[in-house]
Amino acid sequence: MNQKNLLGLDSCFMDMDDPIELFKIWMLEAEKKEINDPNALSLATVNKKNEPNVRMVLLKGLSSKGFVFYTNFNSPKSQDLKNHPEAAMCFHWKSLQRQVRIKGGVKQIEDNEADLYFNSRPYESRIGAWASDQSKVMKVRKEFLDKINEFKQKYKDEKILPRPKHWSGWCLKPSSVEFWLGDQYRIHERLKYNKIKNDWKKEILYP
Ligand SMILES: Cc1cc2nc3c(=O)[nH]c(=O)nc-3n(C[C@H](O)[C@H](O)[C@H](O)COP(=O)(O)O)c2cc1C
């Protein structure tokens, strides 16, 4: 498919008023073309000392409310977000030569939404959420494997396996979304949506 026609800065997509709708079109394309994890994104946060940090997470929900990912709420990224509830996301789909950058405020999702997603995960992944003190130092790996076995003993019945209180989702409500499409000789195309009051305003940027 002709990439020019997909972003079409001078034609079709300039009349797309909602970046979420354009994002969904790009994500569908990525799901067809990327080998692994088309929903992988880098997530940037800042800590109390204003030091930036970035790591990959997986996009697990998208609606008019925003972009949702799940994680441990005691982890460094969640500590950062509790202290400074703003983040940036970046998707890169190499085989499509596309990037999407998103910025916005974050909020913890509702418990019932987190429960629903948690319960859809495989048993082993749910046990992992209990057993992993994400990003804490472990003395030996056996320590972690022993904890996994302990939780398997505690929650033998996979139907009665509650979501840990420290495991939930963050939702980023976008204030800007920028689409980047690679072109020959670095004459790339960029289309940025900024939220002004309740409306999305578009602008095109130099590459
Ligand atoms: C492709 C990929 C996807 C990942 N997805 C998640 C995720 O959805 N949630 C998560 O907590 N960690 C995920 N991780 C691990 C994080 O990158 C990171 O190592 C971990 O969350 C600890 O980050 P923190 O110490 O900054 O809190 C993923 C890693 C990779 C490489």
The ligand as a Tripos MOL2 file, in Angstrom:
@<TRIPOS>MOLECULE
LIG
   31    33     1     0     0
SMALL
NO_CHARGES

@<TRIPOS>ATOM
      1 C1          8.5660   -5.5360   24.7320 C.3       1 LIG1
      2 C2          8.4710   -5.2900   26.2190 C.ar      1 LIG1
      3 C3          7.2370   -5.1300   26.8050 C.ar      1 LIG1
      4 C4          7.1120   -4.8940   28.1850 C.ar      1 LIG1
      5 N1          5.8770   -4.6950   28.7240 N.ar      1 LIG1
      6 C5          5.7470   -4.3920   30.0380 C.ar      1 LIG1
      7 C6          4.4610   -4.0650   30.5820 C.ar      1 LIG1
      8 O1          3.4230   -4.0390   29.8890 O.2       1 LIG1
      9 N2          4.3920   -3.7630   31.9090 N.ar      1 LIG1
     10 C7          5.5020   -3.7690   32.7150 C.ar      1 LIG1
     11 O2          5.3730   -3.4970   33.9120 O.2       1 LIG1
     12 N3          6.7300   -4.0450   32.2160 N.ar      1 LIG1
     13 C8          6.8840   -4.3370   30.8990 C.ar      1 LIG1
     14 N4          8.1290   -4.6040   30.3760 N.ar      1 LIG1
     15 C9          9.3070   -4.5030   31.2660 C.3       1 LIG1
     16 C10         9.6940   -3.0230   31.4390 C.3       1 LIG1
     17 O3         10.3520   -2.5570   30.2680 O.3       1 LIG1
     18 C11        10.5770   -2.7680   32.6630 C.3       1 LIG1
     19 O4         11.7160   -3.5930   32.6260 O.3       1 LIG1
     20 C12         9.8480   -3.0100   33.9790 C.3       1 LIG1
     21 O5          8.4820   -2.6190   33.8990 O.3       1 LIG1
     22 C13        10.5030   -2.2170   35.1330 C.3       1 LIG1
     23 O6         10.4700   -0.8490   34.8420 O.3       1 LIG1
     24 P1         10.6860    0.2850   35.9510 P.3       1 LIG1
     25 O7         11.8000   -0.1870   36.8330 O.co2     1 LIG1
     26 O8         11.0520    1.5080   35.1820 O.co2     1 LIG1
     27 O9          9.3980    0.4590   36.7040 O.co2     1 LIG1
     28 C14         8.2750   -4.8420   28.9970 C.ar      1 LIG1
     29 C15         9.5360   -5.0180   28.3970 C.ar      1 LIG1
     30 C16         9.6290   -5.2360   27.0330 C.ar      1 LIG1
     31 C17        11.0040   -5.3920   26.4190 C.3       1 LIG1
@<TRIPOS>BOND
     1     1     2 1
     2     2     3 ar
     3     2    30 ar
     4     3     4 ar
     5     4     5 ar
     6     4    28 ar
     7     5     6 ar
     8     6     7 ar
     9     6    13 1
    10     7     8 2
    11     7     9 ar
    12     9    10 ar
    13    10    11 2
    14    10    12 ar
    15    12    13 ar
    16    13    14 ar
    17    14    15 1
    18    14    28 ar
    19    15    16 1
    20    16    17 1
    21    16    18 1
    22    18    19 1
    23    18    20 1
    24    20    21 1
    25    20    22 1
    26    22    23 1
    27    23    24 1
    28    24    25 2
    29    24    26 1
    30    24    27 1
    31    28    29 ar
    32    29    30 ar
    33    30    31 1
@<TRIPOS>SUBSTRUCTURE
     1 LIG1         1 GROUP 0 **** ****
